[in-house]
Amino acid sequence: MTHCVGYEAGLEKLASTASSVQGMQKELEDLKPNLIKAQEDTDRLVLRIEKDSAEAEETRKIVAREEAQVNQAAMASKKIRDECER
């Protein structure tokens, strides 16, 4: 008799688990469109970041060149000023 009770309890647990799994599967199916959209949004954002990063790097190079030119001009101006002050 106790085997029957244990068997019935096991069957009830299996049925309960199967029901829970079905509920989770339904929930996942309901979330699938949101997950797909989130992935698409993420892909677009990654592409945008890559593009912006490339543009920022190009701007950094331009600024570095201009800074070097300005520093050279400043050094030349200082040299001329120093010569004039002698």
C-alpha positions as CSV (number, residue, x, y, z in Angstrom):
1,M,0.0,0.0,0.0
2,T,2.8,2.5,0.8
3,H,4.3,1.8,-2.6
4,C,1.0,2.8,-4.2
5,V,1.0,6.1,-2.2
6,G,4.6,6.8,-3.2
7,Y,3.8,5.9,-6.8
8,E,0.8,8.2,-6.8
9,A,2.8,11.0,-5.2
10,G,5.5,10.6,-7.9
11,L,2.9,10.7,-10.6
12,E,1.4,13.9,-9.2
13,K,4.8,15.5,-9.0
14,L,5.5,14.5,-12.6
15,A,2.2,16.0,-13.7
16,S,2.8,19.2,-11.7
17,T,6.3,19.5,-13.2
18,A,5.0,18.9,-16.8
19,S,2.4,21.6,-16.2
20,S,5.1,24.0,-14.9
21,V,7.3,23.2,-18.0
22,Q,4.4,23.9,-20.3
23,G,3.8,27.3,-18.6
24,M,7.5,28.2,-18.9
25,Q,7.5,27.2,-22.6
26,K,4.5,29.4,-23.2
27,E,6.2,32.2,-21.4
28,L,9.3,31.8,-23.5
29,E,7.2,31.8,-26.7
30,D,5.5,35.0,-25.5
31,L,8.9,36.6,-24.8
32,K,10.4,35.5,-28.1
33,P,9.3,38.6,-30.2
34,N,10.7,40.9,-27.4
35,L,14.0,39.0,-27.4
36,I,14.3,39.2,-31.2
37,K,13.6,42.9,-31.1
38,A,16.1,43.4,-28.3
39,Q,18.8,41.5,-30.3
40,E,18.1,43.6,-33.4
41,D,18.3,46.8,-31.3
42,T,21.6,45.6,-29.8
43,D,23.0,44.8,-33.3
44,R,22.1,48.2,-34.5
45,L,23.7,49.8,-31.4
46,V,26.9,47.8,-31.9
47,L,27.1,49.0,-35.5
48,R,26.5,52.6,-34.4
49,I,29.2,52.3,-31.7
50,E,31.7,50.9,-34.2
51,K,31.0,53.7,-36.7
52,D,31.2,56.4,-34.0
53,S,34.4,54.9,-32.7
54,A,36.0,55.0,-36.1
55,E,34.9,58.6,-36.5
56,A,36.2,59.5,-33.1
57,E,39.6,57.9,-33.9
58,E,39.8,59.9,-37.1
59,T,39.0,63.1,-35.2
60,R,41.6,62.2,-32.6
61,K,44.2,61.9,-35.4
62,I,43.3,65.3,-36.9
63,V,43.4,67.0,-33.5
64,A,46.8,65.4,-32.8
65,R,48.2,66.7,-36.1
66,E,46.7,70.2,-35.5
67,E,48.1,70.2,-31.9
68,A,51.6,69.4,-33.2
69,Q,51.3,72.2,-35.8
70,V,50.2,74.6,-33.1
71,N,53.0,73.6,-30.8
72,Q,55.5,74.1,-33.6
73,A,54.1,77.6,-34.3
74,A,54.2,78.4,-30.6
75,M,57.8,77.3,-30.3
76,A,58.7,79.4,-33.4
77,S,56.9,82.4,-31.9
78,K,58.6,82.0,-28.6
79,K,62.0,81.7,-30.3
80,I,61.3,85.0,-32.2
81,R,60.1,86.7,-29.0
82,D,63.2,85.5,-27.1
83,E,65.5,86.8,-29.9
84,C,63.7,90.2,-29.9
85,E,64.0,90.5,-26.1
86,R,67.8,90.1,-26.3
